[in-house]
């Protein structure tokens, strides 16, 4: 492991997790779900949601590949499936549509009536959604078992989680400063980047599947 590998892994992980978790996009959702709660309760929910999401992401990052092997799913197939899922999320981000992978209307109505929304829907699926879990598994795989690079992946992911926490904590101020239009602009830009990343995931996974098929054929 050298500095070039560290920087490449850090940059790739940061970009991937940033566009998938979308801290800026969390702000309006949090306001809609908890805007009428007292400030101290919103702070508590933001912290709890971030910690729960971090634990889930860590578990999937460490044991997700073992689960795939147990189910007989190759990482190449998972990369293709994850890329398709991320591309669907990217389309929703670009066109500013509610993402079905995040939360459906019935779940949103239930969340508004729920006393504690920190675990559901904040931690799951708004922060640690399917796209996030697929991404962290792919990123840990690119570390090729190197403890140093794995540490970089989890450290950078923790940094993005910190940004999510700050976005939740400052959701009111953020919405007032950049407005709904500003939030949509940032989300669309991140959506374009996520779409390109998703295409790369599908291309890499499909190439690996084809190579495997050629070797066995």
C-alpha positions as CSV (number, residue, x, y, z in Angstrom):
1,X,0.0,0.0,0.0
2,X,1.4,3.4,-1.0
3,X,0.1,7.0,-0.8
4,X,-1.3,6.7,-4.4
5,X,-3.5,3.8,-3.4
6,X,-4.6,5.6,-0.2
7,X,-5.6,8.8,-2.1
8,X,-7.3,6.8,-4.9
9,X,-9.3,4.8,-2.4
10,X,-10.2,7.8,-0.3
11,X,-11.3,9.9,-3.3
12,X,-13.4,7.1,-4.8
13,X,-15.0,6.2,-1.4
14,X,-15.7,9.9,-0.6
15,X,-17.4,10.6,-3.9
16,X,-19.4,7.4,-3.9
17,X,-20.7,7.7,-0.4
18,X,-21.3,11.4,-0.7
19,X,-23.5,11.1,-3.7
20,X,-25.3,8.0,-2.4
21,X,-26.0,9.4,1.1
22,X,-26.7,12.9,-0.2
23,X,-26.3,14.9,3.0
24,X,-27.8,18.0,1.5
25,X,-30.8,16.1,0.3
26,X,-31.4,14.8,3.8
27,X,-32.1,18.4,5.1
28,X,-35.6,18.9,3.5
29,X,-36.6,15.4,4.4
30,X,-35.7,15.9,8.0
31,X,-37.5,19.2,8.1
32,X,-40.6,17.6,6.7
33,X,-40.5,14.7,9.1
34,X,-39.4,16.4,12.3
35,X,-39.7,20.2,11.7
36,X,-42.4,20.5,14.4
37,X,-40.3,18.8,17.1
38,X,-38.4,20.7,19.7
39,X,-34.8,21.6,18.9
40,X,-33.3,19.3,21.6
41,X,-35.4,16.4,20.2
42,X,-34.2,17.0,16.6
43,X,-30.6,17.0,17.8
44,X,-31.1,13.7,19.6
45,X,-32.8,12.1,16.6
46,X,-30.0,13.3,14.3
47,X,-27.3,11.8,16.5
48,X,-29.1,8.5,17.0
49,X,-29.9,8.1,13.3
50,X,-26.3,8.7,12.3
51,X,-25.0,6.2,14.9
52,X,-27.5,3.5,13.9
53,X,-26.8,4.0,10.2
54,X,-23.0,3.9,10.9
55,X,-23.4,0.5,12.7
56,X,-25.4,-0.9,9.8
57,X,-22.9,0.3,7.2
58,X,-20.0,-1.1,9.2
59,X,-21.7,-4.5,9.5
60,X,-22.4,-4.7,5.8
61,X,-18.9,-3.5,5.0
62,X,-17.3,-6.2,7.1
63,X,-19.6,-9.2,6.6
64,X,-21.5,-8.4,3.4
65,X,-19.2,-10.4,1.2
66,X,-19.5,-13.4,3.4
67,X,-23.2,-13.2,3.2
68,X,-23.0,-13.0,-0.6
69,X,-20.8,-16.1,-0.7
70,X,-23.3,-17.9,1.6
71,X,-26.1,-17.1,-0.8
72,X,-24.0,-18.1,-3.8
73,X,-24.0,-14.6,-5.3
74,X,-20.8,-13.5,-7.0
75,X,-19.5,-10.0,-6.3
76,X,-19.6,-9.3,-10.0
77,X,-23.3,-10.0,-10.1
78,X,-23.8,-7.8,-7.0
79,X,-21.8,-5.0,-8.7
80,X,-24.1,-5.1,-11.7
81,X,-27.2,-5.2,-9.5
82,X,-25.9,-2.4,-7.3
83,X,-25.0,-0.3,-10.4
84,X,-28.5,-0.6,-11.8
85,X,-30.0,0.3,-8.4
86,X,-27.7,3.3,-8.1
87,X,-28.6,4.4,-11.6
88,X,-32.3,4.4,-10.7
89,X,-31.5,6.5,-7.7
90,X,-29.5,8.8,-9.8
91,X,-32.4,9.3,-12.2
92,X,-34.6,10.2,-9.3
93,X,-32.0,12.7,-8.0
94,X,-31.6,14.3,-11.5
95,X,-35.3,14.8,-12.0
96,X,-35.9,15.7,-8.3
97,X,-38.4,12.8,-7.9
98,X,-39.0,11.0,-4.6
99,X,-36.9,7.9,-4.7
100,X,-38.8,4.6,-4.1
101,X,-35.6,3.1,-2.7
102,X,-35.8,5.6,0.1
103,X,-39.3,5.7,1.3
104,X,-42.8,5.2,-0.2
105,X,-45.7,7.6,0.6
106,X,-47.3,5.2,3.1
107,X,-44.0,5.0,5.0
108,X,-43.7,8.8,4.9
109,X,-47.1,9.3,6.4
110,X,-46.4,6.8,9.1
111,X,-43.1,8.4,9.9
112,X,-44.8,11.8,10.5
113,X,-47.0,10.2,13.1
114,X,-44.2,8.2,14.7
115,X,-42.7,9.5,17.9
116,X,-39.1,8.5,17.3
117,X,-38.2,8.6,13.6
118,X,-34.4,8.3,14.2
119,X,-34.2,4.5,13.3
120,X,-36.9,4.4,10.7
121,X,-36.9,6.2,8.3
122,X,-33.9,8.3,9.1
123,X,-31.2,5.7,9.7
124,X,-33.0,3.1,7.4
125,X,-33.5,3.8,4.6
126,X,-32.7,7.5,4.2
127,X,-29.0,7.2,5.3
128,X,-28.2,3.5,5.2
129,X,-30.4,2.7,2.2
130,X,-29.9,-0.1,-0.4
131,X,-27.6,2.1,-2.5
132,X,-25.4,3.0,0.5
133,X,-25.1,-0.7,1.6
134,X,-24.3,-1.8,-2.0
135,X,-21.7,0.9,-2.3
136,X,-19.9,0.2,0.9
137,X,-19.6,-3.5,0.0
138,X,-18.2,-2.7,-3.4
139,X,-15.7,-0.2,-1.9
140,X,-14.5,-2.7,0.7
141,X,-14.0,-5.2,-2.0
142,X,-11.8,-2.8,-4.0
143,X,-9.5,-2.8,-0.9
144,X,-8.6,-6.4,-1.7
145,X,-8.4,-7.3,2.0
146,X,-5.7,-4.7,2.7
147,X,-6.3,-3.6,6.4
148,X,-4.9,-0.1,5.6
149,X,-7.2,0.5,2.7
150,X,-10.2,-1.0,4.5
151,X,-9.4,1.5,7.3
152,X,-9.4,4.3,4.7
153,X,-12.8,3.2,3.4
154,X,-14.4,3.1,6.8
155,X,-12.7,6.3,7.9
156,X,-13.9,8.3,4.8
157,X,-17.4,6.7,5.1
158,X,-17.4,7.9,8.7
159,X,-16.5,11.4,7.5
160,X,-19.5,11.4,5.1
161,X,-21.7,10.2,8.0
162,X,-20.5,13.2,10.0
163,X,-21.6,15.4,7.1
164,X,-25.0,13.7,7.2
165,X,-25.2,14.4,11.0
166,X,-24.3,18.1,10.4
167,X,-26.8,18.4,7.6
168,X,-29.5,17.0,9.9
169,X,-28.4,19.3,12.8
170,X,-28.4,22.4,10.6
171,X,-31.3,21.4,8.3
172,X,-33.3,24.5,9.2
173,X,-30.3,26.9,8.6
174,X,-29.3,25.1,5.4
175,X,-32.8,25.3,4.0
176,X,-33.0,29.0,4.7
177,X,-29.6,29.8,3.2
178,X,-29.7,27.9,-0.1
179,X,-33.5,27.4,-0.3
180,X,-35.4,24.5,-1.9
181,X,-34.1,25.5,-5.4
182,X,-30.5,25.3,-4.2
183,X,-31.0,21.9,-2.6
184,X,-32.5,20.6,-5.9
185,X,-29.5,22.0,-7.9
186,X,-27.0,20.3,-5.6
187,X,-29.0,17.1,-5.7
188,X,-29.1,17.1,-9.5
189,X,-25.3,17.6,-9.8
190,X,-24.7,14.7,-7.4
191,X,-27.2,12.7,-9.4
192,X,-25.3,13.1,-12.6
193,X,-22.1,12.0,-10.8
194,X,-23.9,9.0,-9.3
195,X,-25.3,8.0,-12.7
196,X,-21.8,8.0,-14.2
197,X,-20.5,6.0,-11.3
198,X,-23.4,3.5,-11.6
199,X,-22.6,2.9,-15.3
200,X,-19.0,2.2,-14.3
201,X,-20.1,-0.3,-11.7
202,X,-22.3,-2.1,-14.3
203,X,-19.5,-2.1,-16.9
204,X,-16.9,-3.5,-14.5
205,X,-19.3,-6.2,-13.2
206,X,-20.4,-7.2,-16.6
207,X,-16.8,-7.5,-17.8
208,X,-15.9,-9.7,-14.9
209,X,-18.9,-11.9,-15.5
210,X,-18.0,-12.3,-19.2
211,X,-14.4,-13.1,-18.3
212,X,-15.6,-15.7,-15.8
213,X,-17.9,-17.2,-18.4
214,X,-15.2,-17.4,-21.0
215,X,-12.8,-19.1,-18.6
216,X,-15.4,-21.7,-17.7
217,X,-16.6,-22.1,-21.3
